[in-house]
């Protein structure tokens, strides 16, 4: 026969077990971790002074020329709002494609990102491409939840459109014509250019005077013959 004290003790034990079970369940529910990691990648042309751009399509690609310096900004955001929703062990990977040469970069190990927080990393490159075309650069991230039950990952892209300017043709220089030397008279080691006398018509005048004299002489002779 169970006494009253034994019955009360049993009930207390059952109640304690039930409360313990609920407490465990409650902790489990409260401790559930659900980080929400999101990655975005933007690009800016430092050489031309362009704005930081999403550039996630060919139509929105940032223009660049060979030799330009670009900066990629990779952002990892944790959009979760719960108390246990940290994004831990966060890391970035970004394998540069052909046509880009690394100048400098921040550490790709991001670590823990708290709820409603964003971590950013920058990558500076130089355009080494020598032919025109689009360059697609992809960045990815990985992370985990505190309880290691909700792994996180994602990728984003940014496009750059390389334009190679057409070289300007070099104008052909036409040499100046070589002047023709004026012939002259050599005296010792010096050359004296011949003097050019002005044309005055003196030769023509002498000829006219001579002709007039001849006509006058002929006329006088004829008259003398007639007198005889």
MIVEXVEX-79376 format. One record per residue: residue in one letter; y, z, x of N, C-alpha, C in turn. Coordinates in steps of 0.05 Angstrom, whole numbers, padded with zeros to 5 digits, always signed. Each point is the difference from the previous one (the first is absolute). Example, Ala and Ser with C-alpha at 12.3 -4.5 7.8 and 13.67 -1.06 7.14 Angstrom:
MIVEXVEX-79376
A-00114+00156+00264+00024+00000-00018+00024+00000+00018/S+00021-00014-00007+00024+00001+00016+00022+00014-00015/
END
This chain:
MIVEXVEX-79376
X-00024+00000+00017+00024+00000-00017+00025+00000+00018/X+00018-00019-00006+00024-00004+00015+00021+00019-00011/X+00012+00016+00017+00020+00018-00008+00027-00014-00002/X+00019+00014-00012+00027-00011-00004+00013-00006+00027/X-00004+00017+00019+00012-00004+00026-00012-00025+00014/X-00025-00004-00003-00013-00023+00011+00009-00026-00013/X+00004+00001-00026+00010-00024-00014+00028-00007+00008/X+00016+00020+00003+00028-00005+00009+00001-00011+00028/X-00018+00011+00017+00000-00010+00027-00009-00029+00002/X-00020-00006-00017-00010-00028+00000+00022-00019-00009/X+00015+00008-00021+00022-00017-00010+00021-00003+00021/X+00006+00021+00014+00021-00002+00021-00009-00019+00022/X-00026+00002+00006-00010-00018+00021+00001-00029-00008/X-00008-00006-00025+00002-00027-00010+00028-00011-00001/X+00018+00018-00008+00028-00008-00001+00011-00006+00028/X-00009+00017+00019+00009-00004+00027-00010-00026+00011/X-00025-00007-00006-00012-00025+00009+00016-00023-00012/X+00006+00001-00026+00014-00021-00013+00028-00004+00012/X+00014+00023+00004+00026-00002+00011+00000-00011+00029/X-00021+00007+00015-00003-00011+00027-00004-00029-00001/X-00017-00009-00019-00005-00029-00003+00025-00015-00006/X+00016+00011-00020+00025-00013-00007+00019-00001+00023/X+00000+00022+00015+00018+00002+00023-00007-00022+00021/X-00026-00003+00004-00008-00021+00019+00007-00027-00010/X-00004-00005-00026+00007-00026-00011+00030-00004+00001/X+00014+00021-00005+00030-00002+00001+00009-00007+00027/X-00011+00013+00020+00008-00006+00028-00007-00028+00007/X-00023-00009-00010-00009-00027+00006+00019-00020-00012/X+00009+00005-00025+00018-00019-00013+00027+00001+00013/X+00010+00024+00006+00026+00003+00011+00000-00012+00028/X-00022+00001+00014-00001-00009+00027-00007-00029+00003/X-00003-00015-00022-00006-00029+00002+00023-00014+00014/X-00006-00018+00019+00020-00014+00016+00001-00029-00007/X+00024-00010-00006+00003-00028-00008+00025-00012+00012/X+00001-00004+00026+00023-00013+00013+00002-00029-00010/X+00024-00011+00001+00004-00027-00008+00016-00015+00021/X-00014-00010+00020+00013-00014+00022+00007-00029-00006/X+00024-00007+00007+00010-00028-00004+00014-00009+00026/X-00005-00025+00008+00012-00011+00024+00019-00023-00007/X+00022-00001+00014+00019-00023-00003+00008-00008+00028/X+00004-00026+00004+00009-00010+00026+00024-00019-00004/X+00021+00006+00015+00025-00016-00002+00006-00010+00028/X+00018-00021+00001+00007-00012+00026+00029-00007+00001/X+00012+00002+00024+00028-00006+00004+00003-00015+00026/X+00017-00021+00000+00006-00015+00024+00025+00012+00013/X-00004+00014+00022+00022+00013+00014+00019-00020+00013/X-00011-00022+00009+00016-00020+00014+00021-00013-00019/X-00008-00006-00024+00019-00012-00019+00014+00021-00017/X-00010+00025+00001+00013+00021-00016-00007-00002-00030/X-00024-00010-00006-00008-00002-00028-00006+00028-00012/X-00001+00002-00026-00006+00025-00013-00030+00006+00001/X-00008+00025-00002-00028+00008-00002-00011-00012-00026/X-00022-00015+00003-00010-00015-00023-00029+00005-00005/X-00008+00000-00025-00028+00003-00007-00016-00023+00011/X+00009-00024-00005-00012-00025+00012-00030-00001-00003/X-00010+00006-00025-00029+00000-00004-00010-00026-00011/X+00017-00021-00001-00009-00027-00008+00013-00020+00018/X-00011-00024+00000+00012-00021+00017+00029-00007-00009/X+00004+00003-00026+00027-00006-00011+00021+00019+00008/X-00008+00025+00007+00019+00021+00008-00001+00006+00030/X-00013-00018+00015-00004+00005+00029+00027+00001+00014/X+00002+00017+00021+00024+00003+00016+00000-00023+00020/X+00023-00013+00003+00003-00022+00019+00003+00010+00028/X-00012-00014+00019+00001+00008+00028-00002-00025+00018/X+00009+00003+00025-00002-00021+00020-00016+00010+00024/X-00011-00017+00016-00013+00009+00024+00019+00017+00017/X-00010+00024+00009+00015+00018+00016+00014+00022-00016/X+00001-00002-00027+00013+00020-00017-00016+00027+00002/X+00015+00022-00004-00013+00027-00001-00002+00009-00028/X-00024+00009-00008-00005+00009-00028-00008+00029+00001/X+00005+00014-00022-00009+00028-00003-00015+00001-00027/X-00026+00009+00001-00015+00005-00024+00001+00030-00006/X+00004+00007-00025+00000+00028-00008-00024+00004-00019/X-00019+00017+00008-00023+00006-00016+00004+00028-00013/X-00002+00001-00026+00004+00025-00015-00025+00008-00014/X-00009+00025+00003-00023+00011-00014+00010+00022-00018/X-00003-00003-00026+00010+00020-00019-00024+00013-00014/X+00003+00026-00006-00019+00015-00016+00013+00006-00027/X-00008-00015-00020+00013+00002-00027-00011+00023-00016/X-00020+00015+00010-00012+00021-00016+00020+00023-00003/X-00005+00017-00021+00018+00022-00007-00014+00027+00000/X-00027+00001+00002-00014+00025-00001+00003+00017+00025/X-00006+00026-00002+00003+00018+00022-00020-00005+00022/X-00023-00012-00006-00021-00004+00020-00004-00030+00006/X+00021-00016-00004-00003-00029+00002+00011-00011+00026/X-00002+00015+00022+00009-00011+00025-00017-00024+00009/X+00013-00019+00013-00014-00022+00012-00003+00006+00030/X-00025+00005+00008-00005+00009+00028-00013-00022+00017/X+00000+00004+00026-00012-00018+00019+00010-00029-00004/X+00025-00002-00005+00012-00027-00006+00005-00015+00026/X-00008-00025+00001+00003-00017+00024+00007-00029-00009/X+00014-00014+00017+00008-00027-00005-00013-00019+00020/X-00007-00023-00009-00010-00022+00018+00017-00024-00005/X+00007-00014+00021+00017-00025-00002-00006-00017+00024/X-00018-00020-00004-00006-00018+00022+00019-00024-00002/X+00017-00003+00020+00020-00021-00001-00013-00027+00002/X+00010-00019-00017-00011-00027+00000+00011-00016+00023/X-00011-00024+00004+00011-00018+00021+00028-00008-00007/X+00017-00002+00020+00028-00007-00004+00018+00024+00002/X-00011+00024+00002+00016+00025+00003-00009+00015+00025/X+00019+00010+00015-00006+00016+00024+00012+00028-00004/X-00017+00020+00004+00009+00028-00003+00021+00008+00020/X+00021+00012-00009+00021+00012+00017-00003+00030+00002/X-00002+00013-00023-00005+00029-00001-00009+00008-00028/X-00013+00023-00002-00009+00009-00026-00002+00030-00001/X+00003+00012-00024-00004+00028-00004-00030+00006-00001/X-00008+00025+00001-00028+00008-00001-00011-00008-00027/X-00025-00011+00000-00013-00007-00025-00014+00023-00013/X-00002+00023+00013-00012+00024-00011+00021+00015-00016/X-00002+00000-00026+00020+00012-00018-00007+00029-00006/X-00026+00006-00004-00008+00027-00007+00001+00006-00029/X+00012+00023-00007+00001+00009-00028+00026-00008-00013/X-00002-00011-00025+00024-00006-00016-00001+00017-00025/X+00019+00016-00004+00001+00018-00023+00006-00016-00025/X-00003+00013-00023+00005-00012-00026+00029-00009-00002/X+00004-00023-00011+00027-00012-00005+00015-00005+00027/X-00015-00003+00022+00013-00005+00025-00008-00028+00011/X+00016-00010+00019-00005-00026+00012+00003+00003+00031/X-00019-00013+00014+00001-00001+00029+00005-00029+00008/X+00018-00005+00020+00007-00027+00008-00006-00004+00030/X-00008-00024+00007-00004-00008+00027+00012-00027+00004/X+00012-00005+00024+00012-00026+00006-00015-00014+00023/X+00000-00026-00002-00013-00017+00021+00020-00022+00007/X+00008-00001+00025+00019-00020+00010-00014-00022+00015/X+00005-00025-00008-00014-00022+00013+00020-00022+00007/X-00009-00019+00016+00016-00024+00006-00015-00024-00009/X+00014-00020-00011-00013-00024-00010-00006-00017+00025/X-00026-00004+00005-00009-00016+00023-00010-00028-00009/X+00000-00005-00026-00009-00026-00010+00020-00021+00009/X-00010-00024+00007+00017-00022+00008-00001-00023-00020/X-00017+00003-00021-00002-00020-00021+00008+00012-00026/X+00010-00017-00018+00009+00009-00026-00024+00008-00018/X+00004+00020-00017-00021+00008-00019+00003+00029-00007/X-00016+00009-00020+00001+00027-00010-00019+00018+00016/X+00009+00025+00005-00017+00020+00013-00004+00023-00019/X-00026+00005-00007-00007+00022-00018-00009+00024+00016/X+00013+00022-00004-00006+00025+00015-00010+00021-00021/X-00024+00010+00004-00012+00019-00018-00003+00028+00012/X+00009+00020-00015-00004+00028+00009-00017+00014-00021/X-00018+00018+00010-00018+00015-00018+00001+00030+00007/X-00009+00016-00018-00001+00029+00005-00026+00011-00011/X-00008+00023+00011-00023+00015-00010+00008+00029-00001/X-00012+00015-00019+00006+00029-00003-00022+00013-00016/X+00004+00026-00006-00021+00014-00014+00013+00023-00016/X-00016+00011-00018+00009+00023-00015-00009+00025+00015/X+00011+00023-00008-00007+00025+00013-00029+00007-00002/X-00012-00006-00023-00028+00005-00004-00018-00023+00009/X+00012-00020+00012-00015-00023+00011-00016-00015-00022/X+00010+00001-00024-00014-00014-00022+00015-00024-00010/X+00026-00003+00008+00016-00022-00011+00012-00015+00024/X-00016-00016+00014+00011-00015+00023+00021-00020-00010/X+00020-00005+00017+00022-00018-00007+00001-00023+00021/X+00008-00024-00010+00004-00023+00017+00017-00020-00015/X+00012-00018+00016+00016-00022-00012+00013-00017+00021/X+00010-00023-00008+00013-00019+00019+00024-00013-00013/X+00018-00009+00016+00023-00016-00009+00008-00020+00021/X+00013-00021-00008+00007-00022+00018+00030-00005+00000/X+00009-00013+00022+00028-00009+00002-00001-00027+00014/X+00016-00019-00011+00000-00027+00011+00026-00006+00015/X-00003-00015+00021+00023-00011+00015-00003-00030+00003/X+00021-00014-00006+00000-00029+00002+00014-00009+00025/X-00015-00010+00020+00012-00008+00025+00011-00029-00002/X+00025-00003+00007+00014-00026+00000+00007-00007+00029/X-00009-00024+00008+00007-00009+00027+00023-00020-00002/X+00023+00006+00011+00023-00019-00002-00005-00026+00015/X+00010-00022-00011-00002-00026+00013+00019-00001+00024/X-00010-00006+00024+00018-00001+00023+00021-00022-00003/X+00024+00006+00009+00022-00019-00001-00003-00019+00023/X+00000-00027-00005-00003-00019+00022+00023+00002+00020/X-00006-00002+00025+00021+00001+00021+00014-00027+00001/X+00027+00000-00002+00014-00026+00000-00003-00013+00028/X-00003-00028-00001-00002-00015+00025+00027-00005+00011/X+00003+00007+00026+00026-00004+00013+00003-00029+00010/X+00021-00013-00008+00005-00027+00010+00018+00001+00024/X-00009-00009+00024+00017+00002+00024+00025-00017-00003/X+00021+00009+00013+00025-00015+00000-00004-00025+00017/X+00013-00023-00009-00003-00025+00016+00012+00003+00028/X-00013-00012+00019+00010+00001+00028+00023-00019+00003/X+00023+00010+00009+00024-00018+00002-00005-00021+00022/X+00010-00025-00005-00002-00021+00019+00022+00003+00021/X-00007+00002+00026+00021+00003+00020+00017-00024+00003/X+00026+00004+00005+00019-00022+00004-00001-00009+00029/X-00005-00026+00004-00002-00010+00027+00027+00004+00015/X-00001+00006+00025+00024+00004+00016-00003-00010+00028/X+00020+00004+00016+00000-00009+00028-00006+00024+00017/X-00019-00002+00017-00008+00022+00018+00017-00001+00025/X+00014+00022+00005+00016+00003+00024-00010+00024+00015/X-00015-00006+00022-00012+00022+00015-00020+00014-00017/X+00005+00025-00008-00019+00015-00017+00011+00004-00028/X+00024-00012-00005+00012+00004-00027-00001-00027-00014/X-00002+00003-00026-00001-00024-00017+00026+00000-00016/X+00015-00022+00003+00025-00003-00015-00004-00019-00022/X+00006+00008-00024-00003-00017-00023+00021-00022+00001/X-00007-00025-00007+00020-00021+00001+00022+00005-00020/X+00024-00007+00009+00023+00003-00019-00001-00022-00020/X+00005+00007-00025+00001-00020-00021+00029-00007-00006/X+00008-00025+00007+00028-00008-00004+00004-00008-00029/X+00022+00008-00010+00005-00008-00028+00005-00030-00002/X-00009-00011-00023+00004-00029-00005+00029-00004-00010/X+00016-00014+00015+00028-00004-00008+00007-00028-00008/X-00019-00019+00004+00005-00028-00007+00016-00014+00021/X+00002+00011+00025+00015-00014+00022-00012-00026+00008/X-00026-00002+00000-00013-00025+00007+00007-00022-00020/X+00000+00006-00025+00007-00020-00020+00028-00009+00004/X+00019+00018+00006+00028-00007+00004+00004-00019+00023/X-00015+00006+00022+00003-00018+00024-00010-00028-00006/X-00021-00002-00015-00010-00026-00007+00020-00016-00017/X+00013+00014-00018+00020-00014-00017+00024-00009+00017/X+00009+00018+00018+00023-00008+00017-00007-00024+00017/X-00024+00000+00012-00008-00023+00017-00001-00026-00016/X-00011+00001-00025-00001-00024-00017+00028-00010-00007/X+00018+00019-00005+00027-00008-00007+00014-00014+00024/X-00005+00010+00024+00012-00012+00024-00011-00028+00004/X-00026-00004-00005-00012-00027+00004+00012-00019-00020/X+00004+00009-00025+00012-00018-00020+00029-00008+00008/X+00014+00021+00010+00028-00006+00008+00002-00020+00022/X-00018+00003+00020-00001-00019+00023-00006-00028-00009/X-00020-00002-00018-00008-00026-00010+00023-00013-00016/X+00015+00015-00015+00022-00011-00016+00022-00011+00019/X+00006+00015+00021+00021-00008+00019-00008-00025+00014/X-00025-00003+00007-00010-00024+00013+00003-00024-00017/X-00007+00003-00026+00002-00023-00019+00029-00009-00003/X+00018+00019-00002+00028-00007-00003+00011-00014+00025/X-00009+00009+00023+00009-00013+00025-00009-00029+00001/X-00024-00005-00009-00010-00028+00000+00015-00017-00019/X+00009+00010-00022+00015-00016-00019+00027-00008+00011/X+00012+00017+00016+00027-00007+00010-00003-00024+00020/X-00021-00002+00014-00003-00023+00018-00005-00025-00016/
END
